[in-house]
Amino acid sequence: MSNRALLEVIALDAEDAVAAQAGGADRLELVTDMAADGLTPPLATFEEIRDAVRIPLRVMLRIADGFAAGDIGVLVEKTRALRAAGAEEFVLGFLDQDGHADLVAVERIVAELNGCPWTFHRAIDRAADRDVLRKHLADLPGLDTYLTAGSPDGVDAGMETLLDEAARAELPGYEPRIMVGGGLRLDHLPRLRAAGITAFHIGGAARPGGWSGPVDAAAVREWRTLLDS
């Protein structure tokens, strides 16, 4: 099995997707409205990106800022429409008012995925208890990744948590892959890689002009080159 690190890049549209693929991204996270930290993209945007690239796409299932699920009926409708259009991988994560995994919402959406792989996103960084959350979600089908910075304040603050969780990979609840994202910088990579972490997620780091500009293939290639070195 290849030990090549996975590099996931946020894409807002087909232009982003093509540039990320050209730079060496392995997978895309599809979202809209980064002012709300990423919501479910329009179906037409998914279809444009689907037709523009060859690499896997993980589509965000989130309809409002924050980590409450909101209207589950709307989420189900969007999930069904995306599945019908060919979406096969997803990103989701909901907390209840006490900061625990909202199992009613998560299980309702996961039932619609019918075994599709999915990421539990950075809601874990806002959880009241990360270990309890992992154990509550451990038996859900398709969960193969946690996107996390280790802290709501980013990788600098969460580094020790990330290293600790990487060391628990054989324990119940810790089997899903850790994908690090949220304030991730190139200088973080050597320490994370040495700990055995093999998946990385970038958004703003792929956009030298900020979120108002597109993904830059050269910026993605810099990450790809360092990960492969």
N, C-alpha and C positions, 0 to 999 in steps of 0.2 A: 504494500500500500504506500502511495506517495505521502511524504510528510510535508508537502507544499502547504504553506499557510494560506488560509482563505482570506481574501480581501473583498469586503462588501462596501459598496459606495451608494450613497443616497442619490436617487435620480428623481427629478421633478417633471421631466419631459423627455422626448425622444432624443433631443440634442444632447442632453446630459448622458443618456444611456449609451449613445454611440461613442461619446468621448471616453466614458468610463471603461467601456469594453476595449477601446483602442489602447488605453493606458495599462491594461492588464487586470482589471477587476474580474473577480470570479463570479460575483453575484451582485445584484442590485436590490436595494430597498426602495420601493416606490411609494411616494407620499405626495401630498400637496400641503400648502399652508404651513411653512416652517415657523411663522409667527406664533402658531399654536403647537409647535414642536412636532408637527407632522400628522396629518389626517389622511383618511382614505382618499385616494385620487379618483377623479372622475373615470367612469368606465371607458370613455373614449381615449383618455390618456393611457390607461393600461393597454388598450388595443394598439395604439400607435407604438408604444414601447415594445410590446410583444412582437410586433412585425418588424422592428428595427434592429433587434439584437438577437444573439444566439445564447447568451448566458442566462442562468436562472434568475427569476424575478420573485422577490418576496414582497407581497402587497400589504400595506398597513391597513388594519381594521380598527379604526378609531374615528369617532365622529365629533368629539369635542375636546378642547384643551383640558388638561388634568387627567386623572386616572380613573375617574368614575366611568362606568360603561355608558351611561345615558340611556337612550331609547333602544332597548335590545331588539325590538321589532325592526327598526331601521338598520341596525347592524346586520341582522339576519338577511334582510332584503339585499343589502349591498354585497354580502358574502355570496349569496346565491347567484347574483348577477355576475360577479367576478368568476365564480366557478364555471358558470355556463359559457363565459367568454374564454375559458382556458387557463385561468389562474390555478396554479398547483402548489404554491408556497405562500405562507402568510406570516404576519407579525401582529401580535396582540398582547394585551396585558391590562387587567382591571383590578383595582383595589376597592374594598369597601370603606366606609367612613372611619373605621378603626385601623386602617392601614394593613389589613389582611387581604389575601387573595379573594376576589369576588368570585367564588366558585360557581354560583348560579350563572353569572354572565359568561365566565370562561367556558364552562361545560356546555352551555347552550350554543356558543359559537363553534367550539371544537366539534360538536355533533354535526354541524353543517359541513365541516371540512372533510369528514369521511376518511380520516387517516392521512390527509395531506400533512407534510412537515410544516412546523411553525416555530417561530421564535417568541419567547416571552420577553418583552422589551424592558426598557429602563424603569418601568414601574417597580421592579425589584429593588431599585435604589431608594425608593420611597417607602418600602415596606416596613411595618413595625418590627418584624423579625424575619430576616432573610432565610434562615434555616427552616423555620416553620413553613414559610411560603413554599420553599422547594419541596418539602415533604408533602404538603397538601396537593401539589401539582404532579407529584412523581409518577402517578399511574395514568395520566392523561395521554391518549394516543397522539402521536405526531410531534410531541414536544421534543425538539432535538437541540435547542440553543437557548441560552440566556444572553441577551444583550445587556451589558452592565459596565459601569465605570467603577463599581465598588462603593460609590458614594454619590449622593445627589449633587455634590460639589465637584465632581469630575475625577479623572484618573489620578491626579496628584494626591487628592485626599483619600482616594479609595485603593491605592496601590497595595497596602498590606492585606486588605480584605480580598482583593483579587488573587494575591499569591496564596493566601490561606485556602480559598475555595478551590484553586487549581490543585492544591495538595490533597484535596478530599475527593478526587475524581472517582474513586472506587466506592464511595459511600452512598447509601440510599438518598436519592434526591439530587445527587451531584453528577449523575451520569451525563446529562445534556452538556453539550459543548459550551464553554465560556467564549463569548465573542466580546471583545473589549471595545467600547466606544463611549464618547462623551468627554471632550477635552483631551482626547488622545493626540500625542505628538510623536514624531519620529524618534526622539530621544528616549521615549518609554519602551520602545520595542525590544532592545536587548534584554532587559530585565524580565519582561513578560515572556519572551521566547524561551529564556533560560528556565523559566518555571514550567514550561510545557504548554503554554497557551498558544493556540494555533489559528485563531480567528480574530479578525480586526475589522472595525467599522468606522468609516470616515464620512463626514458631510462637508462642513466648512473647510476642512483641510484639503479638499479636492477643488476648492474654488478660490483662487488667489484674489479674485475681485469681490469676495464676499457673496452672500446669498442672493444679491441682486444680479450676479453674473453666473455664467454656466460652469459646469464641470470642465476642468482643464485636463486634457489627456496627459500632458507632461507632468502635472502634479500627481496624478494617479500613478504614473510610471515611476516616479521617485519612490513612492511607497512600495510598489511592486518590486523594484530593484533591491531595496533594503531588506524586504522580507525574504527575498530569494538568495541573499548573500550569505 
